[in-house]
Amino acid sequence: MRPATADTTGLPEWTLHEIVRRIPGAREVLLGHGLDLCCGGELPLREAARLHGLDLGALIEALPGAPARDPGAPGA
């Protein structure tokens, strides 16, 4: 069972630093996907995913408490 869904409105536009501050456990997920929290922490999630060739929908779904992916949603 997934944990309760966090308020992730606008999540693709949050910076990596903001995600780490607002979502407990997100740091490990981002680092596990190769996303840099040092210099790259100021990038929005959408941009960081694009630069690293990551699927944005899958990355969001991997974050603790994030909503499950809607298969019909753009970028899913």
Summary of the structure (lengths in Angstrom):
residues: 76
radius of gyration: 11.4
end to end distance: 20.9
largest distance: 34.3
contacts: 198
relative contact order: 0.24
helix: 46%
strand: 3%
